[in-house]
Amino acid sequence: MLKNKTAVVTGGTRGIGFAIVKKYLENGANVAVAGSRQETVDKALAGLAEYEGRIMGIWPDLCAPDDVAKTFALVKERFGSLDILANNAGVSSRTSLYDYTLEEFTKIVDVNLKAVFVCSQAAARIMKEQGGGVIINTSSMVSQYGQPAGCGYPATKFAVDGMTKSLARELAKDKIRVNAVAPGVTNTDMVAALPKEMVERISAGIPLGRPGEPEDIANAYLYLASDLASYVTGSVLRVDGAAMT
Ligand code: NAD
């Protein structure tokens, strides 16, 4: 489904991001796996040896426009194009408002929102020049429902929904589609860090009767990146087993 396409997947070293990387590779794409440090990227690439020649590792500072632009240019130089950007990197927090420090709030905003802006801008400049592309952002079901602590996380995901809808309208003329995937509770390190009772309580309320697996989410990223979604832009696609409805 993605033959001859090139994708950048941020936060591609583990969890949902790693599942997206594998899904894109299985479907013929070249993939640049973006992580925060070279060693975690190298570790992820070691598990993808069978795709040698179609993968590369990158570790730009996602909030630094020059670094990101330079790195995305290297991806284009290596594979000939940059067609898909999966803005997946994210950090969560459950800190109470009373204990939240400005540093923690700023970190959440930086990774979950500022990086989406910086990476989308750098990718869109390349995509516009080459005649089109696809940007897929990562929202969350809590963008719509909030959560009982850690207000910074749902606030940034709500902002990602807004950026998705705005960029879809702005970039349509350049043949760049922009959508978001809003996962529900998904079995990754992010969820492993939550209190067990909380995960059990949320899981019990999921109509489909189970939490999501990273591959469930990656399938939505495949659909939105592919030509099957050629008329889909500005959407926030829920992939949450109908949780919290
Ligand atoms: P995870 O913690 O397993 O992975 C997060 C990824 O983001 C890692 O690869 C990490 O290296 C990367 N990352 C974090 N900070 C970074 C930084 N400063 N620079 C570069 N990369 C950085 O989490 P996950 O569950 O796989 O989450 C992936 C995305 O899905 C996130 O945006 C998250 O908010 C979203 N999400 C997850 C769930 C869930 O239940 N797991 C639910 C809704 C949304």
Boltz pocket constraint, residues with backbone or C-beta under 6 A from the ligand:
constraints:
  - pocket:
      binder: B
      contacts: [[A, 10], [A, 11], [A, 12], [A, 13], [A, 14], [A, 15], [A, 16], [A, 17], [A, 34], [A, 35], [A, 36], [A, 60], [A, 62], [A, 87], [A, 88], [A, 89], [A, 90], [A, 91], [A, 92], [A, 111], [A, 138], [A, 139], [A, 140], [A, 141], [A, 182], [A, 183], [A, 184], [A, 185], [A, 186], [A, 187], [A, 188], [A, 189], [A, 190], [A, 191]]
      max_distance: 6.0
